[in-house]
Each structure stands twice: as C-alpha cells, then as structure tokens.
Amino acid sequence: MKYREDKYGNRLSVLGFGCMRFKKKMGRIEFEKAEKQIMTAFNKGVNYFDTAFIYPGSEAAIGEIFEKNNIRDKVFIATKLPPQLMRSTEILDKLFNEQLKRLRTDHIDFYLMHMMADIKVWERLKSIGIEKWIEDKKKSGEIRQVGFSYHGNSDMFCKIVDAYDWDMCLIQYNYMDEHTQAGRKGLMHAHKKGIPVMIMEPLRGGRLVNNLPAEAKQIFSEHPVQHTPAQWAFRWLYNQPEVSVVLSGMNSEEMVEDNIKTASETEIGELTVNDEEMLKRVVKAINAKLKVGCTGCGYCMPCPQNINISGTFSAYNRHFSDSSFKGFTEYVKATNKFAPASACIGCGKCEQHCPQSIEIRKQLQEAAKVLETPAYKAVSKVFTKKK
C-alpha cells in the first residue's frame, strides 16, 4: 500500500474504504461480509475509513468491527455531520455523542460538514456557534481534524475553502468530472492552500465500470496498455500528487483485492499523454449515450411514493448505452418492490438532496415514457398479482 501525508504528517493510505455501500439483506448490513472486507483491507494496509451519520447502520457496523478486532487505534475514522439537522449546539452535542457511541470510540479523526454545496450552509452553522464548538472539541481531543464534503460547482467550492481554516476536504472527482463539480480547479485551489483533498465517486457510482457503451469498451480494448476500466479510473486519480486519499465503496472481496493492487502499484505521474487522450475519448463515448448523470448514491431516497429513483435512472441509461432489452429487464427488476417512475407526484423532496443537482422529476417523466412500454405494463401486472 502507498501512503500520502496529511497536513499534520499522518500517513494515510491512498485507498480509503468508503462505508456507504455495504451489502444489505432485509435492510440490514450483512455484518460478516462487511467485517471480512474491512479486515482484508486493513491487513493489506488500508487505514482510512469513511462513513456518515446518515448512512444507515454504517457507523455502528464499523464501530463494532474495529472494537471486535482491536484495531481502533490503528485506523483513521472519517464521519460526517448533517448540517440540515443542526439548529443549536445542544443538537450538535447530542448527535456527536450518538456518533461516538455508534463508533465505540472517544474521538473522531476526521469530522466533516456533510454535503456543503453553498457558503450559506456554513454561514448558518456559524450563526449557531459551530466555530466555538469545533474549537472546544479539538481542545478536548474528541475531534482531531475538521473538513467538509462537497457537491456543487468549483467557484462555490473555492469560497467555502477560503471561509475557514479547514484541515481537509472531500470532493467528487474522476476523469468524467475533471471540469465539473469542484473539478480540477477546486482540487488545485485546495492543494495550494495546503488542504488535503480526499476523493469520492472515483467510478462515478459505477458508471465508469458498469454498462459502458460498446464504443467505450472498444477504446479501452484497442489501447496499447491494458487495464480494466476500474483500474484506469483509479490510476488517473493516483497519477495526481494533489490527491490524498481515494475512497472506494467496496462491497466484495474481489473489489477490495483489485483496488488494493491498483493502489499499491500506481506511481504519481505514470500516465502518458496517450493514456490521457484515450480516457478523454472514453468520456466522449459515455456522454454520447448518457441520459442522466446519476451516481446511485441514494441521497434522494426514500421517495414518498416508493419510487426506486436511482434504479430507474440506471435502467434508463442502460436502455441507451446498451440495449432497449437490457434497459427493460433492469427496469423490471428495479420496480419489482417499488412504484414505477410514472407514480411521481412532483413533490420535489428528492431534488432537495441530490448532490448532482439532477432535475429528478423531469427525468422520471422522461424515463417513464421510454421504459413503461406495453410489454413492461404487462409484466408488472404479473408481479403485482404475485404480491
């Protein structure tokens, strides 16, 4: 495993374990599988684990795993505060203490303001006294470093970076989002200020691996240097010295092993001009087929009408990137226990939480027009009768 230092000299594994996408059964994290994956990663050098208050069951699961295996003091925990729930420092304390309890620890290594997409969010937190609260928590040792996670444009990101003496930040960044979200501009701005930048969505919610259009697959296959699509995505990030840690939402042993191998092998500056040009052609091929830029993060859920929003968009994209039949079968599966896209009543609650600022209501209407064919309606009636 390779390591890069934060601003205080801590050696952080370049591969971080994103703990949002653990596999679940009956709505609960499959603990034994999660434990095996985490311990495999830990034993091979991964020491940075990222979770959040709003990831169902995640904090409690990793807290139990770390305590059971006696590794809490050998890893760094990053978790997040949901700003939208904060109305006073009393609420801050109550939520923070609940996180300590879940994580079975007396301190948080990296504490992030979650999904800060606007400077107004930080100004509101300041108005309830969060700066003094952070200062006190740092003095007590309960919080070691403070940062924020971000979804938004690069200009607003730079404003937030400049608004406080942050210890680190977390951005969505990959070879498709090089010039969107915080983008390279934001990455360089934070780096110049000495702020370590952690990366989320390196595979854009799997978009850079799963259901790639045939044109993109052909570009990869014809390139003289051969790596899997996932390996190329990670290598593109590790190639950049401004990147500190790359999070991966690993939920299988194979994924853990493969990502560790890539993280251990890739050197800064190893990509050639030809490699970079090849990835730009891949981006063009993907964008030509992509209808909705959904990463499948699930922040838009649950839907009051029980619509599987991310599942719908995945099927919608697949209809165009792969084939109408595969889009159809994926949509049937996505709506087996959920309402179809046409059930949307336009309440807009989903859009308030979407990190990608997708016009979800509009896109659900478009997806319904394409996916809810007579054949789909006939099949869905069969499933409805079985229920």
N, C-alpha and C positions, 0 to 999 in steps of 0.2 A: 504494500500500500504506500502511496505517496502522500505527503503532508504539506500543507501550507500554513504559515503562521498568521494569527490574528494580530491586532494592534497591541496586544499585551504579551505576545510571544508564545501563546498556546499553540501547540501543534495539532491542527485539525485535519482529519482525513479528507482528501479531496472528494471522496464519495461519502455523502451523507445519506442516512436512512430516513426517507420520508414515511411517516407512520400514519398516513391518512387512508391508504388503500389496502389495509389488511383484508384478507378474505373473510367473509362472514357466512354464517349459517343460521337461519331463523333470526336474522337481525343482530346476531352476536358474533364478535370476533372469534375465530377459531384459534383458541389460545395456544394449543400445542404447535400448530403450524407457524404461528407468529413467533413463538419462542424459538423454534428451530431456526427460522430465517434470521432472526436478530442475533442469535448466538453464533451462527455461521459467519455472519458479517463481522461481529465483534472479534471472533477468534482469528479473522483474517485482516484485522487492522482498522475496521470502521469504528470511529469513536464519536461521531456526531449524529444525534437522533432528534428529529424534528416532529413535533406534534402540535396540538392546539386544544383549547378548551372546548371548541365546538365540534371536534372530530369524535363522533360517538364511540365511547369505550376505549379510545386510543390512549389517553393519559393513564388510565387505570391499568391497562394491559401492560404498557411498558414499565410502569412503576412496579408492578408485581414481578415481571420478568427480571428487571435489574436487581430487585431485592432477593428473589429466589436464587439467582446465580451470583450474588455478591459482587456485582460489577458497577454499582452506582458511582463510586469514586474514581472509576476508570473511564467514564464516558462523559460527554457533554450533552446536556438536555436543553433543547430549544423548544419553548412553548409560547403560546400567544394569548393576549388579552383581547377580547372582543369589544372594541370601542363603543359599538352601538348599544351595549348593555350598561355602560357606565354613566351614572348620574351623580355620584358622590364618592368621596374617598372611603366612606363606610362600605359601599358596594364593592369598591376596588379591593378592600381588605378581605371581605367575605369571599369573593371569587378567588382571589390569590391564595387564601388559606385552603380553599377547596382543592385547588390545583396541587398545592404541596401535599395534601392528604392523598389525592389520587396517585401522585407520582412517588409517594413514600420517600420523601426527601425533605431536607431542611433548607434547600436553596435551589434556585433556577440559574443555570449557567448563562443562557441567552433568553431574555424576555422581550417579546416583540409586540408592538401595537399591530393588530391584525387588519389586513386589507385597508391600508391608509391610501385612499385614492384621491384625496383632496386635502389641502392645507387647512381647510375649515374644520376637519375632524380633529387635527392636532390642536387647533386654537380652542375648540370646545373642551378637549381634555385638559388643556392648561387652565381653563376657567374653573375647573373643579379641583385644581390643586395637584395635578399629576406630577409636575416637576419636583415639588417638595416631597411627594410620596415616593418617587423614584429615588431621590437623594437619600431618604431615610432607609429605604430597602437596601440600597447599596452600602450604606454605613453599617447596617446590621449584618450584611453578608447574605441576606436572603435572595438578593439578585446580584449577579456578578457583572452582566453586561446587558445593555438595553438597545433595542433596534426596532425596526418596523418591516412589515411585509407590504408589498405594493403591487397594485394593478391600476394602471392608468397611463397617461402619456408622459413623455420624457420631460417636458417643461415643468409639469406639476411635481414630478419626482424630484427634480433639482431644487425646487422651492422647499420641499419637505426636508431634503438632505441639509439645506442651509439653515433650517429653522431651529436646529437643536444639535448638541454635541453627541451625536449617535455613535455607538460602539460598532454597529454593523447594520446591514440591511439585507432584505430578501426580495429578489425580483424574478418575474417570469422572463426567461431569456433562452433562446435556442436559435438555430440557423434560419427558422422561419420568422422569428420575432426580432431579428437583428436590428430593425429600424422601426419597430412598433413597441407598445408598452413603454417601459423605461428605456429599453433599447441600448445600443452601444453608447449613445450619447450619455445616458444616465449612468451606465457602468463606468465610463471614463471619468465622469464628474465625481462620483463617489470615491473612486480609486485615487484621484488626485488629492482628495481631502483626507486620505488615509483611512477610509472606511471600508472594511472588508465587505465584499459582496457575495452573498450566498445565492444560489440559483435554484428556482423551482421550475417545473414543467419543462425539463430538458428534452422530453419527447413529445411535448405539446399534447399531453393527455393520451399518448399512444398514437397520435396522428402521424408521427414520423416513422412509425413502425407498422401499425396495423392498417390494412385496407389501402395500401398505397396504390395509386393508379398504375396501370401497366407501363405507361411511359416513364414513370419514376423508377420502377423496378428495372427497366431496360437500361436506364442511365447508370444505375449502380452496377449492373452486371457487365457493362462494357468498359467500366473504368479499369485501368491497369492495376490499381491497388485494390485488393478485395477485403472489405469488412462488411458486417451486417449493417442494416440501416440504423439499429440502435447504437452500435459501436461508432459509426460515423458521427451520430449526434453528440455522443459524449466526447469523442475526440475533438470535435470542433470547439467544445467548451474548454476542455483541459488544455487545449492549444494556447489559450489566452492567459497571460500571467495575472490579469486583473480579476480573474475568477478565483474565489477562495474555496468554496465547497459547492458541489453539485448534488442536489437532493434527487433521490430516485424512490418512487413509491413502490418498492419491491414487495411482491406477494407470492413469490415462488422460489424454490431453491435454485432453479436454473437461472432465474433472473439475477439473484444475488451473486452466484458464481460468475456469470458473464460480466456483470457490471464491475465486480472486483478485479477481474482480469484486465478489463479496459483501463480502469483507474490505475492499476499497478504498472501498466506498460506505457501509457501515453506520456510523451515529453512535451514541454512547452515549446511552441514554435515548430512542431514537426510537420504540420500540414503544408503542402506545397501550393503554389499558385494554381496548378491544375486541379488539386483537390478542392480548393475553394470555388473554382469555377464550376466544377462538377456539382457541388451542392447548390449553387445558385440555379443551375438548370433543373435540379430536382425540385426546388421551391417553385419554379415556374410551372412545372408539370403538376404539382399538387394543387397550386392555386387555380389552375385551369379547370379543375374538377370539383374544388371545394365550394360547397354552398353555404355552410355555417361554420364559423370558427370556434366551435365548442370544444373544450378540452376534457369534458366529462368530470369536472371537479365536484359537481353535486351541490354547490353552494345555493343553487336555485331551488333545491328541494328541501322539505316536501311541498308538493303542489297541493293547494286546497282541493283541486278537482282530481287528485291522484293520477296526474299525467307523468309518465316517465320522460321527462324533458330531454335529458342527455341521451337516453336510449333512442328516443325519436330522432334526434339530430344525427346520431351515429348512423342509423338506418337511412336517413335522408341523404347524407353524404355518400354512403356506400352505393346507393341507387345510381349515383352519377359517376363515382370513381371506379366502381367495379362492374356491377350489372344490376338491372332492374329486379332480376330474380333474387339476387343476394340481398338487395335492399328490402325486398318484400319479406323474405324469410326472417331477416333480422328484426323487422318491424313487428312481425307476428310474435316473436319471442319477447320483444321489448314491451309489448302491450298485453301479454298473457295475463298478468296480475294487475295491470294498470289500465287507466282510461286512455282512449285514443287521443291524438292531438286535437281532433275536432271538438273535444269536450272543453277546450279552453274557453273561459268566460271573460277573458281580458282583464282580470283584476290587477295584473302588473306586479304582484308581490315578488315574482321570480326575478324580474328585471332590476329590482332594488338591490339584489345581492349578487348579480352576475359580474364576475371580475373582468370578463371580456366585453362588457357593455353591449351584448347582443340584444337586438330587438326581438326578444323571445316570442312575444305574442304574434307579431307579424310572421316570424319564421315558422311558428307552429301552424299557422293558417296555410302557408305555402307547402309545408311538409304534408299536411292532411290532403291537399289537392293532389299531390303526387303519389302518396303512399296508400291512401284509403280508397283503393280501387274496388270494383265489384267483387273481384276474387278475394281481396282482404276482408271485405264485409261478410262474405260467405264463410270464410274460415273463422273469423272472430265470433260468429253466431254459434258455431260448433263448440268453441271453447266456453262461451257463455253458458250454453246448455249443460256442459260437463260440470261447471261450477255449481 
